[in-house]
């Protein structure tokens, strides 16, 4: 046999033996992998169930009617939930419905709509729960929210804010909520 051929056969055999030896896993490792996979499946099923429960809770709010909000161009005139996304929190503004059914004095000095407006700062994880907790009569346009980048945010944080906006958009879409994205205001 030629020396080069012997070297090639030796290299081939040693590679095969190392490959076989490297593929052996002790039973405890396989059990951990199987346990980890089972736990991941259970977490996925739980998240899916939670998402379905959240969708069901929001189903009490009717689908949006675009004709009701298409002409609203000022954030202060928007009556549905309004979200401003910053890099580390969400500013949620809601307008509670007028408790007085009479039209006498509505929006006037004694019953200003601004008095029914509330602003909350919430975490990204709390968004679904916060939206579910908003009374159904605080959604006069239907299941639609306004979404904007936080107007007072640091300009250097714009890229991080845009990534958070995309995350919030995906979250809202998963919940079945229509998003009316507002342009940046300078």
N, C-alpha and C positions, 0 to 999 in steps of 0.2 A: 504494500500500500504506500502511496506517496505521502510525505509528511503533511502536505496541505490538506489532503483528504482526511487523514487521521484527526487533524485539528478541527475540521468542520464537523465530523461525526461526534467528537468529544463536546464541542460547543452545542450541538443540537441535543445531545443526551442530557447535558447539564441544565440546559434551558427547560427541557421537559420535566426533569426532576424538581427543579425549583418551582416551576409552575404548579405541579401537583402538590408540593409541600405548602406552597403559599395559599392554595385554595381550601385547605383544611381549616374549618372553624370549630372551636369547641362548642358543645351543645349549649352552654350558657350564653354564648354570643348570639347564636341563632334564636334562642328563646327571647333575648332582649330585643332583637330586631323584630320578631313576630309580635311581641308585646307593644313595641313602639308603633308598629303599623296598625295594630288593633286600636290603640289609643287615638291615633290620628283619624281613623275612620269614625270613631265615636265622637270626636270633637267636630268633625265635618258634619255628621248627622245632627248634632246638637245645634250647630250654627245654622244649618238649613232649617231646622224646626223653629229656631228663634226668628229667623227671617220671615218664615211663613206666618208666625204669630204676629209679628210687627206689621206685615202686609194686611193681615186680617183686621187688625186694630185700625189701620188707616183707611180701610175700605168703607168705613162709615162716612167718610168725606167724599162727596160726589166728584166725578171727573171734572176737570177744569172747563170753563166756558171762556174761550179766548176773547170773545166780543166784550166781555166785562172788564178786561184789564189791558187790552191792546192799546188804548189811548192814555194809559197812565205812564207818565214820563218823569215824574218826580218821586224820589224815595219817600217823602213825607205823605204822598197821596196813595201809596200802595197800602192796601188793607189786609192782605194775606201776610203770612210770615215772611220776613225779610232777613236774609243771612248775609253778613259781611265776614269774609274769611281773612284771618291774619295768620301768621306763621305758627302761632302756638295756641290759638283759640278761635272760637266762632262767636260773633256778636249776633244774637237772635233778637229781632224786634217783632213783637206781636201787638196787634190792636184788638183789645177785647171789645165785644159787641156792647152796644148801649143797652143797659138794663131797663131803661124806661121805654116802653113801647110807643109812647106818644111822640108825634112829630113836632109838638110845640117846644120850641127852644133847642131843638137838636142842633148840635154843632155851634151853638151860641155861647155867650158868656157863662151861662149857668151849667151848660153841658158840653164843654169842649172835647173834641175827639182826641186831642193831645193828652188829656187826662186819662184816657183809657189805654194809652200806649205804654208798653213795658219793654225794657231792653235787658237782656240777660247775656252774660258771658258764659259760654259752655265749652266743654272739651269736645274734641272730635268724636270720642267714644260715646258721649252722652247725646249726640244728635238724634238718633232714632227715638230714644226715650222721650226727649224733650218735644219732638214733633208729635208723638203719640199723645202726650199729655195736654197739648193745646186743644181747647174746646172746639168742637166741630163748627160752631157758629162763628168762629174766628177765621174761617176760611171762606169768605164770601165769593171768591172767584173759583172755588173748587180746589182740587188737590194740586196746587201749583205754588211754588215759592220763588221769590226773587233772590238772585245770588250775585254778589259782587265781591271784588277784592276790597279789602279794608282800605278806605280812602286815605286814612292818616298813617298808613304803614310806612316804614323806612324804605326808601327806594332800593337800598341794597338787598332787601329781603324779598324782592319781587319774584325771583326764581323759586324760592321756597314756598311762597304764597301760591304761585301758579300750580305747583305740585300738590299742595293741599287742596286747592280748588278742584283739581282733577279727581282727587280722592273723594271729596264731598259730592261731586257730580255723580260718580260711580255709586256711592252710597245711596243717594237720593233716587237714582234710576232703579237700583235694586229694590227699593221700597215702593216703587210705583208712583213716585212723585214727579210731576212735570217741573222742569226748571226753566225760569225766564232769566237768562244771564244778562246782567246789566253791564254796560261798558264802564271802563275805568273813568273815574272823575278826578280831575286835577284841580 
